[in-house]
């Protein structure tokens, strides 16, 4: 009991201190007013846990929904952050309707929670022994959730069926060698192009450079996240097995130098992602590099003229963009573990993943799913060689130094080797390596 109280206060302190993943990976953020609201909820939950034995369920929104309505018919609660009326929410409701029919002994309810509060809210109520049975959410805070023992490890439950998921999807949901969620979908960075202006995108970095020199308009976001795939294409590696930055060992400086060549040839680099999106949607840029989450926006703007492809391969091989995953996460304190796991498996099986892809435009975590949507197929090709976003605390120290290094190379003509060496040293110093 005391552990839950201390854990709640720890997570609250982390939240109010702004503990989150780097801004360039676009995690959910919590506004001051939302943080105050969560603080009040956490305080009440912690007080209840500290004074009651056994602890009463946390009185919070849908928490009561996860209680058993009768001994034979447990009621499960699922939290998600799909926008009301969105294709994702409609797909979820359709799948849950099927699940209710297939598993008549379970009542299943779903509640949307704002994306900027979903994970923070779950952490606070789960630490006090409450919350939903399942959460459909990204892997942004998985490291601290798993180490705080808020999530149930599912590798034993999955058994050999986990082999049906892409290695980078499993890697995204793994902490300290254990799997803490069933992969539902993936997100990554891909190359988008306007078919009305170019029939096929260049498959190599040299081809892309030649195309820019020939007048093809390209807009890129000046961030180490969006351009991460180029690092692998030139043989770069971020961390070794001990979490030490080894980007200065080769490849990363070559990638930064290549991006400088692209700019010198006419590529347009911007710091505002919305500017890059607007230029591409308006037809003022033929090629851009951006996240899979923008597929719907780009498709609405360009229709059949939109093309999606992997980032170009480089001298060292294919591009290796970061891949993140959305998983079905199991609350470690759920009273209905077996039923919750059954629903999690249903929402992520091959048939369900096909629905997520065809109906909601999500990139499947199962690479064997036959995708009919050509645009989602392009995203799948981009993710094929992608690397799982590392579930290690050292990653938080990477973004700012390497964003600054890239800016120095592109804007001030800094030596790429020296810039990367300085950035890597800063990362290792911050991480005590």
Secondary structure as the mmCIF struct_conf table of DSSP 4:
data_model
#
loop_
_struct_conf.conf_type_id
_struct_conf.id
_struct_conf.beg_label_comp_id
_struct_conf.beg_label_asym_id
_struct_conf.beg_label_seq_id
_struct_conf.end_label_comp_id
_struct_conf.end_label_asym_id
_struct_conf.end_label_seq_id
HELX_RH_AL_P HELX_RH_AL_P1 UNK A 2 UNK A 16
TURN_TY1_P TURN_TY1_P1 UNK A 17 UNK A 18
BEND BEND1 UNK A 21 UNK A 21
HELX_RH_3T_P HELX_RH_3T_P1 UNK A 23 UNK A 25
TURN_TY1_P TURN_TY1_P2 UNK A 26 UNK A 26
HELX_RH_AL_P HELX_RH_AL_P2 UNK A 32 UNK A 51
BEND BEND2 UNK A 53 UNK A 54
HELX_LH_PP_P HELX_LH_PP_P1 UNK A 55 UNK A 58
TURN_TY1_P TURN_TY1_P3 UNK A 61 UNK A 62
HELX_RH_3T_P HELX_RH_3T_P2 UNK A 63 UNK A 66
BEND BEND3 UNK A 67 UNK A 67
BEND BEND4 UNK A 69 UNK A 69
STRN STRN1 UNK A 70 UNK A 70
TURN_TY1_P TURN_TY1_P4 UNK A 71 UNK A 72
STRN STRN2 UNK A 73 UNK A 73
STRN STRN3 UNK A 75 UNK A 80
HELX_LH_PP_P HELX_LH_PP_P2 UNK A 82 UNK A 83
TURN_TY1_P TURN_TY1_P5 UNK A 84 UNK A 85
HELX_RH_AL_P HELX_RH_AL_P3 UNK A 87 UNK A 102
TURN_TY1_P TURN_TY1_P6 UNK A 104 UNK A 105
STRN STRN4 UNK A 107 UNK A 112
TURN_TY1_P TURN_TY1_P7 UNK A 115 UNK A 117
HELX_RH_AL_P HELX_RH_AL_P4 UNK A 118 UNK A 127
TURN_TY1_P TURN_TY1_P8 UNK A 128 UNK A 129
BEND BEND5 UNK A 131 UNK A 131
BEND BEND6 UNK A 133 UNK A 133
STRN STRN5 UNK A 134 UNK A 138
BEND BEND7 UNK A 139 UNK A 139
TURN_TY1_P TURN_TY1_P9 UNK A 140 UNK A 141
HELX_RH_AL_P HELX_RH_AL_P5 UNK A 142 UNK A 147
TURN_TY1_P TURN_TY1_P10 UNK A 148 UNK A 149
STRN STRN6 UNK A 151 UNK A 151
HELX_RH_AL_P HELX_RH_AL_P6 UNK A 155 UNK A 158
HELX_RH_3T_P HELX_RH_3T_P3 UNK A 159 UNK A 164
BEND BEND8 UNK A 165 UNK A 165
HELX_RH_AL_P HELX_RH_AL_P7 UNK A 167 UNK A 172
TURN_TY1_P TURN_TY1_P11 UNK A 173 UNK A 173
STRN STRN7 UNK A 174 UNK A 175
TURN_TY1_P TURN_TY1_P12 UNK A 176 UNK A 177
STRN STRN8 UNK A 178 UNK A 179
BEND BEND9 UNK A 181 UNK A 181
STRN STRN9 UNK A 182 UNK A 187
STRN STRN10 UNK A 189 UNK A 194
TURN_TY1_P TURN_TY1_P13 UNK A 195 UNK A 197
BEND BEND10 UNK A 199 UNK A 200
BEND BEND11 UNK A 203 UNK A 203
STRN STRN11 UNK A 204 UNK A 204
HELX_RH_AL_P HELX_RH_AL_P8 UNK A 205 UNK A 213
TURN_TY1_P TURN_TY1_P14 UNK A 214 UNK A 215
STRN STRN12 UNK A 218 UNK A 221
TURN_TY1_P TURN_TY1_P15 UNK A 224 UNK A 227
HELX_RH_AL_P HELX_RH_AL_P9 UNK A 228 UNK A 233
TURN_TY1_P TURN_TY1_P16 UNK A 234 UNK A 235
BEND BEND12 UNK A 238 UNK A 238
STRN STRN13 UNK A 239 UNK A 239
TURN_TY1_P TURN_TY1_P17 UNK A 241 UNK A 242
BEND BEND13 UNK A 243 UNK A 243
STRN STRN14 UNK A 245 UNK A 245
HELX_RH_3T_P HELX_RH_3T_P4 UNK A 247 UNK A 249
TURN_TY1_P TURN_TY1_P18 UNK A 250 UNK A 251
HELX_RH_AL_P HELX_RH_AL_P10 UNK A 252 UNK A 265
TURN_TY1_P TURN_TY1_P19 UNK A 266 UNK A 266
HELX_LH_PP_P HELX_LH_PP_P3 UNK A 267 UNK A 267
STRN STRN15 UNK A 268 UNK A 270
BEND BEND14 UNK A 271 UNK A 271
HELX_RH_AL_P HELX_RH_AL_P11 UNK A 273 UNK A 281
TURN_TY1_P TURN_TY1_P20 UNK A 282 UNK A 283
BEND BEND15 UNK A 284 UNK A 284
BEND BEND16 UNK A 286 UNK A 286
STRN STRN16 UNK A 287 UNK A 291
HELX_RH_3T_P HELX_RH_3T_P5 UNK A 292 UNK A 294
HELX_RH_AL_P HELX_RH_AL_P12 UNK A 295 UNK A 302
HELX_RH_3T_P HELX_RH_3T_P6 UNK A 303 UNK A 305
STRN STRN17 UNK A 306 UNK A 309
HELX_LH_PP_P HELX_LH_PP_P4 UNK A 310 UNK A 312
STRN STRN18 UNK A 313 UNK A 314
TURN_TY1_P TURN_TY1_P21 UNK A 315 UNK A 316
STRN STRN19 UNK A 317 UNK A 317
BEND BEND17 UNK A 318 UNK A 318
STRN STRN20 UNK A 322 UNK A 330
STRN STRN21 UNK A 331 UNK A 331
TURN_TY1_P TURN_TY1_P22 UNK A 332 UNK A 333
BEND BEND18 UNK A 335 UNK A 335
HELX_RH_AL_P HELX_RH_AL_P13 UNK A 337 UNK A 348
BEND BEND19 UNK A 349 UNK A 349
HELX_RH_AL_P HELX_RH_AL_P14 UNK A 350 UNK A 360
HELX_LH_PP_P HELX_LH_PP_P5 UNK A 362 UNK A 362
STRN STRN22 UNK A 363 UNK A 364
BEND BEND20 UNK A 365 UNK A 366
TURN_TY1_P TURN_TY1_P23 UNK A 367 UNK A 368
BEND BEND21 UNK A 369 UNK A 369
HELX_RH_AL_P HELX_RH_AL_P15 UNK A 374 UNK A 384
TURN_TY1_P TURN_TY1_P24 UNK A 385 UNK A 385
STRN STRN23 UNK A 387 UNK A 388
HELX_LH_PP_P HELX_LH_PP_P6 UNK A 389 UNK A 390
BEND BEND22 UNK A 392 UNK A 392
HELX_RH_3T_P HELX_RH_3T_P7 UNK A 393 UNK A 397
HELX_RH_AL_P HELX_RH_AL_P16 UNK A 398 UNK A 412
HELX_RH_AL_P HELX_RH_AL_P17 UNK A 416 UNK A 430
TURN_TY1_P TURN_TY1_P25 UNK A 431 UNK A 432
#
